[in-house]
Amino acid sequence: MQLLMDRIRKDGKIKAGNVLKVDSFLNHQMDIELFKEIGKEFKRRFADVEINKILTIEASGIGIACIVAQYFNVPVVFAKKTQTKNIAGEVYTSRVESYTHGRIYDIIVAKEFLGKGDKVLVIDDFLANGKALEGLTALIKESGAELVGAGIVIEKGFQVGGDIIRSSGIRLESLAIVDSMDEETGTIVFRNEEK
């Protein structure tokens, strides 16, 4: 998605440790016009499958998932990172290791919102090592729902997550795949970039 790649190049900041900061438009301050284009693109890419729920993870994926859900006319369920008093009843849980935060945490979805008969599209902002997506996949499997695919806004193609997810048979659609980035020069190379 050229519009997204151009925006990453313009406003993304490369930090030490292979961190790509896109918080000025994607996951802190959100550019809703860009999100609309992202939603349209995911709708185009997943037009051939039936979807009745979108699943994401707290917190960065929520805004994106909500806009994407408008194009599919389905609800969004998000996995919470902490058990709260608001979650009553039985839950599905999975453990996730966060690349960005460098810690392991439990993710939780109430059983009333995910189950047999659901056809789930996972939406998230980043894919690095694939741990968040693996955790969400485990929740879906435990619930008896069907994972129809995963839509990722930015995949770090130089990390293992994409290869792991694709080799497990999951349909993965990433809108921008970063093959390399250089902190010193600020250079970002994308896979399959339109010229």
Contacts in CASP RR format, 6 or more apart in sequence:
PFRMAT RR
TARGET T0000
AUTHOR 0000-0000-0000
METHOD contacts of the structure
MODEL  1
MQLLMDRIRKDGKIKAGNVLKVDSFLNHQMDIELFKEIGKEFKRRFADVE
INKILTIEASGIGIACIVAQYFNVPVVFAKKTQTKNIAGEVYTSRVESYT
HGRIYDIIVAKEFLGKGDKVLVIDDFLANGKALEGLTALIKESGAELVGA
GIVIEKGFQVGGDIIRSSGIRLESLAIVDSMDEETGTIVFRNEEK
1 37 0 8 1.000
1 38 0 8 1.000
1 41 0 8 1.000
1 175 0 8 1.000
1 176 0 8 1.000
2 193 0 8 1.000
2 194 0 8 1.000
3 34 0 8 1.000
3 37 0 8 1.000
4 34 0 8 1.000
4 37 0 8 1.000
4 38 0 8 1.000
4 153 0 8 1.000
4 154 0 8 1.000
4 175 0 8 1.000
4 176 0 8 1.000
5 176 0 8 1.000
5 190 0 8 1.000
5 193 0 8 1.000
7 25 0 8 1.000
7 31 0 8 1.000
7 34 0 8 1.000
8 20 0 8 1.000
8 22 0 8 1.000
8 154 0 8 1.000
8 176 0 8 1.000
8 178 0 8 1.000
8 188 0 8 1.000
8 190 0 8 1.000
9 188 0 8 1.000
11 22 0 8 1.000
11 24 0 8 1.000
11 25 0 8 1.000
12 20 0 8 1.000
12 21 0 8 1.000
12 22 0 8 1.000
12 24 0 8 1.000
12 188 0 8 1.000
13 20 0 8 1.000
13 21 0 8 1.000
13 22 0 8 1.000
14 20 0 8 1.000
14 21 0 8 1.000
14 181 0 8 1.000
14 182 0 8 1.000
14 183 0 8 1.000
14 186 0 8 1.000
14 188 0 8 1.000
15 21 0 8 1.000
15 183 0 8 1.000
16 183 0 8 1.000
17 183 0 8 1.000
18 128 0 8 1.000
18 156 0 8 1.000
18 158 0 8 1.000
18 159 0 8 1.000
18 181 0 8 1.000
19 100 0 8 1.000
20 126 0 8 1.000
20 154 0 8 1.000
20 156 0 8 1.000
20 178 0 8 1.000
20 181 0 8 1.000
20 188 0 8 1.000
22 125 0 8 1.000
22 154 0 8 1.000
23 29 0 8 1.000
25 31 0 8 1.000
25 34 0 8 1.000
26 34 0 8 1.000
26 60 0 8 1.000
26 64 0 8 1.000
26 125 0 8 1.000
26 153 0 8 1.000
26 154 0 8 1.000
27 60 0 8 1.000
27 61 0 8 1.000
27 125 0 8 1.000
27 126 0 8 1.000
30 63 0 8 1.000
30 64 0 8 1.000
32 67 0 8 1.000
35 63 0 8 1.000
35 64 0 8 1.000
35 67 0 8 1.000
36 67 0 8 1.000
38 64 0 8 1.000
38 67 0 8 1.000
38 68 0 8 1.000
38 153 0 8 1.000
38 175 0 8 1.000
39 64 0 8 1.000
39 67 0 8 1.000
39 68 0 8 1.000
39 70 0 8 1.000
39 71 0 8 1.000
40 71 0 8 1.000
41 175 0 8 1.000
42 68 0 8 1.000
42 71 0 8 1.000
42 121 0 8 1.000
42 123 0 8 1.000
42 151 0 8 1.000
42 173 0 8 1.000
42 175 0 8 1.000
43 68 0 8 1.000
43 71 0 8 1.000
43 72 0 8 1.000
45 151 0 8 1.000
45 173 0 8 1.000
46 72 0 8 1.000
46 121 0 8 1.000
46 148 0 8 1.000
46 149 0 8 1.000
46 151 0 8 1.000
46 173 0 8 1.000
49 119 0 8 1.000
49 121 0 8 1.000
49 148 0 8 1.000
49 149 0 8 1.000
49 171 0 8 1.000
50 119 0 8 1.000
50 148 0 8 1.000
51 72 0 8 1.000
51 74 0 8 1.000
51 119 0 8 1.000
51 120 0 8 1.000
51 121 0 8 1.000
51 148 0 8 1.000
52 74 0 8 1.000
52 117 0 8 1.000
52 118 0 8 1.000
52 119 0 8 1.000
52 120 0 8 1.000
53 74 0 8 1.000
53 75 0 8 1.000
53 76 0 8 1.000
53 77 0 8 1.000
53 113 0 8 1.000
53 114 0 8 1.000
53 118 0 8 1.000
53 119 0 8 1.000
53 120 0 8 1.000
53 121 0 8 1.000
53 145 0 8 1.000
54 65 0 8 1.000
54 68 0 8 1.000
54 69 0 8 1.000
54 72 0 8 1.000
54 74 0 8 1.000
54 75 0 8 1.000
54 76 0 8 1.000
54 77 0 8 1.000
54 120 0 8 1.000
54 121 0 8 1.000
54 122 0 8 1.000
54 123 0 8 1.000
55 65 0 8 1.000
55 76 0 8 1.000
55 77 0 8 1.000
55 78 0 8 1.000
55 79 0 8 1.000
55 109 0 8 1.000
55 114 0 8 1.000
55 120 0 8 1.000
55 121 0 8 1.000
55 122 0 8 1.000
55 123 0 8 1.000
55 136 0 8 1.000
55 139 0 8 1.000
55 140 0 8 1.000
56 62 0 8 1.000
56 64 0 8 1.000
56 65 0 8 1.000
56 76 0 8 1.000
56 77 0 8 1.000
56 78 0 8 1.000
56 79 0 8 1.000
56 122 0 8 1.000
56 123 0 8 1.000
56 124 0 8 1.000
56 136 0 8 1.000
57 78 0 8 1.000
57 79 0 8 1.000
57 81 0 8 1.000
57 96 0 8 1.000
57 107 0 8 1.000
57 124 0 8 1.000
57 132 0 8 1.000
57 136 0 8 1.000
58 78 0 8 1.000
58 79 0 8 1.000
58 80 0 8 1.000
58 81 0 8 1.000
58 107 0 8 1.000
59 81 0 8 1.000
60 124 0 8 1.000
60 125 0 8 1.000
60 126 0 8 1.000
61 78 0 8 1.000
61 123 0 8 1.000
61 124 0 8 1.000
61 125 0 8 1.000
62 76 0 8 1.000
62 78 0 8 1.000
64 123 0 8 1.000
64 124 0 8 1.000
64 125 0 8 1.000
64 153 0 8 1.000
65 76 0 8 1.000
65 78 0 8 1.000
65 123 0 8 1.000
65 124 0 8 1.000
66 76 0 8 1.000
68 121 0 8 1.000
68 123 0 8 1.000
69 75 0 8 1.000
69 76 0 8 1.000
72 121 0 8 1.000
77 109 0 8 1.000
77 113 0 8 1.000
77 114 0 8 1.000
79 94 0 8 1.000
79 107 0 8 1.000
79 108 0 8 1.000
79 109 0 8 1.000
79 136 0 8 1.000
79 139 0 8 1.000
80 87 0 8 1.000
80 107 0 8 1.000
80 108 0 8 1.000
80 109 0 8 1.000
81 105 0 8 1.000
81 106 0 8 1.000
81 107 0 8 1.000
81 108 0 8 1.000
82 105 0 8 1.000
82 108 0 8 1.000
83 91 0 8 1.000
83 106 0 8 1.000
83 108 0 8 1.000
87 108 0 8 1.000
87 110 0 8 1.000
88 110 0 8 1.000
89 110 0 8 1.000
89 111 0 8 1.000
89 112 0 8 1.000
90 110 0 8 1.000
90 111 0 8 1.000
91 108 0 8 1.000
91 109 0 8 1.000
91 110 0 8 1.000
91 111 0 8 1.000
92 108 0 8 1.000
92 109 0 8 1.000
92 111 0 8 1.000
92 114 0 8 1.000
92 139 0 8 1.000
92 142 0 8 1.000
92 143 0 8 1.000
93 106 0 8 1.000
93 107 0 8 1.000
93 108 0 8 1.000
93 139 0 8 1.000
94 106 0 8 1.000
94 107 0 8 1.000
94 135 0 8 1.000
94 136 0 8 1.000
94 138 0 8 1.000
94 139 0 8 1.000
94 142 0 8 1.000
95 104 0 8 1.000
95 105 0 8 1.000
95 106 0 8 1.000
95 107 0 8 1.000
95 135 0 8 1.000
96 104 0 8 1.000
96 105 0 8 1.000
96 106 0 8 1.000
96 107 0 8 1.000
96 131 0 8 1.000
96 132 0 8 1.000
96 134 0 8 1.000
96 135 0 8 1.000
97 103 0 8 1.000
97 104 0 8 1.000
97 129 0 8 1.000
97 131 0 8 1.000
98 104 0 8 1.000
98 105 0 8 1.000
98 131 0 8 1.000
98 132 0 8 1.000
99 128 0 8 1.000
99 129 0 8 1.000
99 131 0 8 1.000
99 159 0 8 1.000
100 126 0 8 1.000
100 128 0 8 1.000
107 135 0 8 1.000
107 136 0 8 1.000
107 139 0 8 1.000
109 139 0 8 1.000
109 143 0 8 1.000
111 143 0 8 1.000
114 120 0 8 1.000
114 139 0 8 1.000
114 140 0 8 1.000
114 143 0 8 1.000
114 145 0 8 1.000
115 143 0 8 1.000
115 144 0 8 1.000
115 145 0 8 1.000
116 143 0 8 1.000
116 144 0 8 1.000
116 145 0 8 1.000
117 144 0 8 1.000
117 145 0 8 1.000
117 146 0 8 1.000
118 143 0 8 1.000
118 144 0 8 1.000
118 145 0 8 1.000
118 146 0 8 1.000
119 145 0 8 1.000
119 146 0 8 1.000
119 148 0 8 1.000
120 140 0 8 1.000
120 145 0 8 1.000
120 146 0 8 1.000
120 147 0 8 1.000
120 148 0 8 1.000
120 149 0 8 1.000
121 148 0 8 1.000
121 149 0 8 1.000
121 150 0 8 1.000
121 151 0 8 1.000
122 133 0 8 1.000
122 136 0 8 1.000
122 137 0 8 1.000
122 140 0 8 1.000
122 147 0 8 1.000
122 149 0 8 1.000
122 150 0 8 1.000
122 151 0 8 1.000
123 150 0 8 1.000
123 151 0 8 1.000
123 152 0 8 1.000
124 132 0 8 1.000
124 133 0 8 1.000
124 136 0 8 1.000
124 150 0 8 1.000
124 151 0 8 1.000
124 152 0 8 1.000
124 153 0 8 1.000
125 152 0 8 1.000
125 153 0 8 1.000
125 154 0 8 1.000
126 152 0 8 1.000
126 153 0 8 1.000
126 154 0 8 1.000
126 155 0 8 1.000
126 156 0 8 1.000
127 133 0 8 1.000
127 150 0 8 1.000
127 152 0 8 1.000
127 154 0 8 1.000
127 155 0 8 1.000
127 156 0 8 1.000
127 161 0 8 1.000
127 162 0 8 1.000
127 165 0 8 1.000
127 172 0 8 1.000
127 174 0 8 1.000
128 156 0 8 1.000
128 159 0 8 1.000
128 161 0 8 1.000
129 159 0 8 1.000
129 160 0 8 1.000
129 161 0 8 1.000
129 164 0 8 1.000
130 160 0 8 1.000
130 161 0 8 1.000
130 162 0 8 1.000
130 164 0 8 1.000
130 165 0 8 1.000
133 150 0 8 1.000
133 152 0 8 1.000
133 161 0 8 1.000
133 165 0 8 1.000
133 170 0 8 1.000
134 164 0 8 1.000
134 165 0 8 1.000
137 147 0 8 1.000
137 168 0 8 1.000
137 170 0 8 1.000
140 146 0 8 1.000
140 147 0 8 1.000
141 147 0 8 1.000
147 170 0 8 1.000
148 171 0 8 1.000
149 170 0 8 1.000
149 171 0 8 1.000
149 172 0 8 1.000
149 173 0 8 1.000
150 165 0 8 1.000
150 170 0 8 1.000
150 171 0 8 1.000
150 172 0 8 1.000
150 173 0 8 1.000
151 172 0 8 1.000
151 173 0 8 1.000
151 174 0 8 1.000
151 175 0 8 1.000
152 172 0 8 1.000
152 173 0 8 1.000
152 174 0 8 1.000
152 175 0 8 1.000
153 174 0 8 1.000
153 175 0 8 1.000
153 176 0 8 1.000
154 174 0 8 1.000
154 175 0 8 1.000
154 176 0 8 1.000
154 177 0 8 1.000
154 178 0 8 1.000
155 161 0 8 1.000
155 162 0 8 1.000
155 172 0 8 1.000
155 174 0 8 1.000
155 176 0 8 1.000
155 177 0 8 1.000
155 178 0 8 1.000
156 177 0 8 1.000
156 178 0 8 1.000
157 177 0 8 1.000
157 178 0 8 1.000
157 179 0 8 1.000
157 191 0 8 1.000
158 178 0 8 1.000
158 179 0 8 1.000
158 180 0 8 1.000
162 172 0 8 1.000
162 174 0 8 1.000
165 172 0 8 1.000
166 172 0 8 1.000
176 190 0 8 1.000
177 190 0 8 1.000
177 191 0 8 1.000
177 192 0 8 1.000
178 188 0 8 1.000
178 189 0 8 1.000
178 190 0 8 1.000
178 191 0 8 1.000
179 189 0 8 1.000
179 190 0 8 1.000
179 191 0 8 1.000
180 187 0 8 1.000
180 188 0 8 1.000
180 189 0 8 1.000
181 187 0 8 1.000
181 188 0 8 1.000
181 189 0 8 1.000
182 188 0 8 1.000
END
